[in-house]
């Protein structure tokens, strides 16, 4: 939370210099390992001169007292006592517990050397404990949270190929669905860090070491086999003499809205977009690419065995869209609006829906074989449109008759209930 969780409690949680951060991190992790089988902090981004808070992941509680899944409030109290926390926050549904622990005392001579703060104001350090229920989830989060903005860089790199990573793993998106619903377009590939790094063409040993400089992290991200930079194009002169400069991949205007927001809020990501990529473009680096989205999809089929799931999901989505078009456009669209009573029109549409989409039967109105659902689950829209166009009048009469019968039946039921109630009284 960046060190702001205790702002409402008016507790001072100033940013920490590296020496204080490492000291408290080590001490806290050692304490947690007495009560959890695993406790670790994700690798930090390089070049940080100060830290807003301390994030530690834990899993495998050794005793029930430290297990948030048994009793979140009591686990928070146990951790607060262990860490000698001045205050702590446990929110229902939030896997992260926040603790404000006393800022360590720093000898005056060290404080004067810039290694601490000799202010007498009461200060605290925000420690965020992230509880993961299982070891695989713990390992994934340790991987996914490593190196600060690195996944922001890789995310914008792999996105054009239909790939995305979230807090669960690596996914491939179905292009046809992605245009309308990015969430439903996802097909899970893997949550194995090894498999993901191999698929991206990145060295796994390097991943698990802290980068010494931002440039090292930039170069590592650029080593992803999906990374490329559209070459700088000279100005094109259009008819009339107007010069139109053509931008390239990575320019601010080409970024998604979420990435543009990150540029304003994440200094390292901003440096990647505004400095590293332009420098590479100027030097002509990473200007060629042979990979295609279709090729990556086929590769994902083979490597992760998701072809059947991908195609089934696409077919299911296509069928849903087809059925929606059948109802909204084909059936409703074939019934005239001008000069037709809205209730009559609505009654006709409901009859057609029952017969065509729901496969029901209505006495006196028989659908030809051509408008029935085919073996593949789809309808012949042209045949449906033609039948509706010539049968809507008859369907409307049948529909109004059915509505009238239903209304009479409801009235009878209402009267029967009223009589039963009077008899009981």
Secondary structure, DSSP 8 states (H G I E B T S, - for coil): -TT-TTGGGT-----EEHHHHHHHHHHHHHHHTTTEEEEE-----TT-SEES-EEEEEEEESSGGG-TTT-HHHHHHHHHHHTTEEEEEE-TT-SEEEEEEE-----HHHHHTTSS----S--EEEEEEEE-SSHHHHHHHHHHTTTTTHHHHHHHHHGGGTEEE-SS-EEEE-HHHHTT-TTTTEEEEE--HHHHHHHHT--HHHHTS--SSHHHHHHHHHTSTT------EEEEE-TTS-EEEE--TT-GGGS-HHHHHHHHH-HHHHHIIIIIHHHHHHHTTT------HHHHHHHHHHHH--HHHHHHHHHHHHHHHHHHHIIIIIIHHHS--TTS-HHHHHHHHHHHIIIIIS---BTTB---GGGS--TTS---HHHHHHHHHHHHHHHHHHHHHHHHHHHHHHHHHHHHHHHHHHHH-
